[in-house]
């Protein structure tokens, strides 16, 4: 990630310098539609699981003010979580073979409100926050036989992010962002007062948006 973000900033800065479009674009009352792809890192895996995979989806965005918009996306990605080292009942030693692990995949509908700020001409930064509505399509539990695994396959969690975008003209833009998603359904019946054993993900998104209205 340390290598990816400087490359994104350099690319967008270069586009801004050499672009012939120097007018500040007003996106108020505009709809944009697009696609995004990127890297998914499952941060709720705590042992030696494979944490990285690709993710992607579609986006619709509406600007209700000069710097404010709402977005709705439809995404597909892998999820997972591991926790709770179980002690060997014979000699009370830790046996990592028996930690609890959940592997899954999900379709997600993140809804966000986004605030943009201008960095240089039509190169902009943004902050966003919202909720994601998720439906598991794959749910694999590796728990002990007598432990609960019938958790609901639908859950809601939080997501927020920071990103950059460049608008070539009022109709087309490219963007990249870092996004956190998590703090949702707890997959452990033991009481906790810190944070749930939820499926947490980090995304690096790269996408393109287009407006059909000139």
Rosetta blueprint (number, residue, H / E / L):
1 X L
2 X H
3 X H
4 X H
5 X H
6 X H
7 X H
8 X H
9 X H
10 X H
11 X H
12 X H
13 X H
14 X H
15 X H
16 X H
17 X H
18 X H
19 X L
20 X L
21 X L
22 X L
23 X L
24 X L
25 X L
26 X L
27 X L
28 X L
29 X L
30 X L
31 X E
32 X E
33 X E
34 X E
35 X E
36 X E
37 X E
38 X E
39 X E
40 X E
41 X E
42 X E
43 X L
44 X L
45 X L
46 X L
47 X L
48 X L
49 X L
50 X L
51 X L
52 X E
53 X E
54 X E
55 X E
56 X E
57 X E
58 X E
59 X E
60 X E
61 X E
62 X E
63 X E
64 X L
65 X L
66 X L
67 X L
68 X E
69 X E
70 X E
71 X E
72 X E
73 X E
74 X E
75 X E
76 X E
77 X E
78 X E
79 X E
80 X E
81 X E
82 X E
83 X E
84 X L
85 X L
86 X L
87 X E
88 X L
89 X L
90 X L
91 X L
92 X L
93 X L
94 X E
95 X L
96 X H
97 X H
98 X H
99 X L
100 X E
101 X E
102 X E
103 X E
104 X E
105 X E
106 X E
107 X E
108 X E
109 X E
110 X E
111 X E
112 X E
113 X E
114 X E
115 X E
116 X E
117 X E
118 X E
119 X E
120 X E
121 X L
122 X L
123 X E
124 X E
125 X E
126 X E
127 X E
128 X E
129 X E
130 X E
131 X E
132 X E
133 X E
134 X E
135 X E
136 X E
137 X E
138 X E
139 X E
140 X E
141 X E
142 X E
143 X L
144 X L
145 X L
146 X L
147 X L
148 X L
149 X L
150 X L
151 X L
152 X L
153 X L
154 X E
155 X E
156 X E
157 X E
158 X E
159 X E
160 X E
161 X E
162 X E
163 X E
164 X E
165 X E
166 X E
167 X E
168 X E
169 X E
170 X L
171 X L
172 X E
173 X E
174 X E
175 X E
176 X E
177 X E
178 X E
179 X E
180 X E
181 X E
182 X E
183 X L
184 X L
185 X L
186 X L
187 X L
188 X L
189 X L
190 X L
191 X L
192 X L
193 X L
194 X L
195 X L
196 X L
197 X L
198 X L
199 X L
200 X L
201 X E
202 X E
203 X E
204 X E
205 X E
206 X E
207 X E
208 X E
209 X E
210 X E
211 X L
212 X L
213 X L
214 X L
